[in-house]
Amino acid sequence: MKITSIMCIVLIILATISTLISFITGKTIELGLGGNIITFALGYIFGKNDKK
């Protein structure tokens, strides 16, 4: 469960930084494939059902 917490924190930090940079510069910033991979990984980890 620690890795999911770390991934959530990293995702929140990336979103905050990109929002601040785009607000200051007035340009949009794409996280690209990296943001999508983190989001999909979190969805997979939290969506898993361990019941057999």
PyMOL commands that place a pseudoatom at each C-alpha (Angstrom):
pseudoatom trace, name=CA, resn=MET, resi=1, chain=A, elem=C, hetatm=0, pos=[0.000, 0.000, 0.000]
pseudoatom trace, name=CA, resn=LYS, resi=2, chain=A, elem=C, hetatm=0, pos=[2.977, 2.307, 0.412]
pseudoatom trace, name=CA, resn=ILE, resi=3, chain=A, elem=C, hetatm=0, pos=[3.685, 2.394, -3.326]
pseudoatom trace, name=CA, resn=THR, resi=4, chain=A, elem=C, hetatm=0, pos=[0.149, 3.575, -4.060]
pseudoatom trace, name=CA, resn=SER, resi=5, chain=A, elem=C, hetatm=0, pos=[0.478, 6.369, -1.532]
pseudoatom trace, name=CA, resn=ILE, resi=6, chain=A, elem=C, hetatm=0, pos=[3.754, 7.461, -3.104]
pseudoatom trace, name=CA, resn=MET, resi=7, chain=A, elem=C, hetatm=0, pos=[2.207, 7.356, -6.584]
pseudoatom trace, name=CA, resn=CYS, resi=8, chain=A, elem=C, hetatm=0, pos=[-0.764, 9.454, -5.400]
pseudoatom trace, name=CA, resn=ILE, resi=9, chain=A, elem=C, hetatm=0, pos=[1.544, 12.038, -3.853]
pseudoatom trace, name=CA, resn=VAL, resi=10, chain=A, elem=C, hetatm=0, pos=[3.666, 12.199, -7.014]
pseudoatom trace, name=CA, resn=LEU, resi=11, chain=A, elem=C, hetatm=0, pos=[0.560, 12.632, -9.165]
pseudoatom trace, name=CA, resn=ILE, resi=12, chain=A, elem=C, hetatm=0, pos=[-0.752, 15.436, -6.944]
pseudoatom trace, name=CA, resn=ILE, resi=13, chain=A, elem=C, hetatm=0, pos=[2.646, 17.161, -6.979]
pseudoatom trace, name=CA, resn=LEU, resi=14, chain=A, elem=C, hetatm=0, pos=[2.872, 16.919, -10.791]
pseudoatom trace, name=CA, resn=ALA, resi=15, chain=A, elem=C, hetatm=0, pos=[-0.636, 18.300, -11.201]
pseudoatom trace, name=CA, resn=THR, resi=16, chain=A, elem=C, hetatm=0, pos=[0.079, 21.169, -8.794]
pseudoatom trace, name=CA, resn=ILE, resi=17, chain=A, elem=C, hetatm=0, pos=[3.368, 22.084, -10.462]
pseudoatom trace, name=CA, resn=SER, resi=18, chain=A, elem=C, hetatm=0, pos=[1.889, 21.980, -13.970]
pseudoatom trace, name=CA, resn=THR, resi=19, chain=A, elem=C, hetatm=0, pos=[-1.077, 24.082, -12.844]
pseudoatom trace, name=CA, resn=LEU, resi=20, chain=A, elem=C, hetatm=0, pos=[1.190, 26.702, -11.258]
pseudoatom trace, name=CA, resn=ILE, resi=21, chain=A, elem=C, hetatm=0, pos=[3.498, 26.850, -14.272]
pseudoatom trace, name=CA, resn=SER, resi=22, chain=A, elem=C, hetatm=0, pos=[0.619, 27.175, -16.718]
pseudoatom trace, name=CA, resn=PHE, resi=23, chain=A, elem=C, hetatm=0, pos=[-1.012, 29.853, -14.540]
pseudoatom trace, name=CA, resn=ILE, resi=24, chain=A, elem=C, hetatm=0, pos=[2.211, 31.879, -14.355]
pseudoatom trace, name=CA, resn=THR, resi=25, chain=A, elem=C, hetatm=0, pos=[3.219, 31.540, -18.016]
pseudoatom trace, name=CA, resn=GLY, resi=26, chain=A, elem=C, hetatm=0, pos=[-0.273, 31.527, -19.501]
pseudoatom trace, name=CA, resn=LYS, resi=27, chain=A, elem=C, hetatm=0, pos=[0.491, 28.417, -21.557]
pseudoatom trace, name=CA, resn=THR, resi=28, chain=A, elem=C, hetatm=0, pos=[-0.890, 24.918, -21.302]
pseudoatom trace, name=CA, resn=ILE, resi=29, chain=A, elem=C, hetatm=0, pos=[1.321, 22.049, -20.192]
pseudoatom trace, name=CA, resn=GLU, resi=30, chain=A, elem=C, hetatm=0, pos=[0.707, 18.459, -21.229]
pseudoatom trace, name=CA, resn=LEU, resi=31, chain=A, elem=C, hetatm=0, pos=[1.777, 15.699, -18.865]
pseudoatom trace, name=CA, resn=GLY, resi=32, chain=A, elem=C, hetatm=0, pos=[1.556, 13.411, -21.853]
pseudoatom trace, name=CA, resn=LEU, resi=33, chain=A, elem=C, hetatm=0, pos=[1.929, 9.693, -21.528]
pseudoatom trace, name=CA, resn=GLY, resi=34, chain=A, elem=C, hetatm=0, pos=[3.528, 9.866, -18.069]
pseudoatom trace, name=CA, resn=GLY, resi=35, chain=A, elem=C, hetatm=0, pos=[0.430, 11.287, -16.428]
pseudoatom trace, name=CA, resn=ASN, resi=36, chain=A, elem=C, hetatm=0, pos=[-1.762, 8.708, -18.111]
pseudoatom trace, name=CA, resn=ILE, resi=37, chain=A, elem=C, hetatm=0, pos=[0.424, 5.791, -17.034]
pseudoatom trace, name=CA, resn=ILE, resi=38, chain=A, elem=C, hetatm=0, pos=[0.382, 6.924, -13.402]
pseudoatom trace, name=CA, resn=THR, resi=39, chain=A, elem=C, hetatm=0, pos=[-3.396, 7.362, -13.490]
pseudoatom trace, name=CA, resn=PHE, resi=40, chain=A, elem=C, hetatm=0, pos=[-3.985, 3.958, -15.083]
pseudoatom trace, name=CA, resn=ALA, resi=41, chain=A, elem=C, hetatm=0, pos=[-1.622, 2.280, -12.620]
pseudoatom trace, name=CA, resn=LEU, resi=42, chain=A, elem=C, hetatm=0, pos=[-3.460, 3.810, -9.663]
pseudoatom trace, name=CA, resn=GLY, resi=43, chain=A, elem=C, hetatm=0, pos=[-6.796, 2.729, -11.098]
pseudoatom trace, name=CA, resn=TYR, resi=44, chain=A, elem=C, hetatm=0, pos=[-5.518, -0.819, -11.548]
pseudoatom trace, name=CA, resn=ILE, resi=45, chain=A, elem=C, hetatm=0, pos=[-3.995, -1.028, -8.053]
pseudoatom trace, name=CA, resn=PHE, resi=46, chain=A, elem=C, hetatm=0, pos=[-7.030, 0.404, -6.272]
pseudoatom trace, name=CA, resn=GLY, resi=47, chain=A, elem=C, hetatm=0, pos=[-9.495, -1.455, -8.514]
pseudoatom trace, name=CA, resn=LYS, resi=48, chain=A, elem=C, hetatm=0, pos=[-8.036, -4.908, -7.919]
pseudoatom trace, name=CA, resn=ASN, resi=49, chain=A, elem=C, hetatm=0, pos=[-10.218, -7.304, -6.019]
pseudoatom trace, name=CA, resn=ASP, resi=50, chain=A, elem=C, hetatm=0, pos=[-8.184, -9.663, -3.826]
pseudoatom trace, name=CA, resn=LYS, resi=51, chain=A, elem=C, hetatm=0, pos=[-11.132, -11.943, -3.079]
pseudoatom trace, name=CA, resn=LYS, resi=52, chain=A, elem=C, hetatm=0, pos=[-10.866, -15.360, -4.683]
for i in range(1, 52): cmd.bond("trace and resi %d" % i, "trace and resi %d" % (i + 1))
show_as sticks, trace
zoom trace
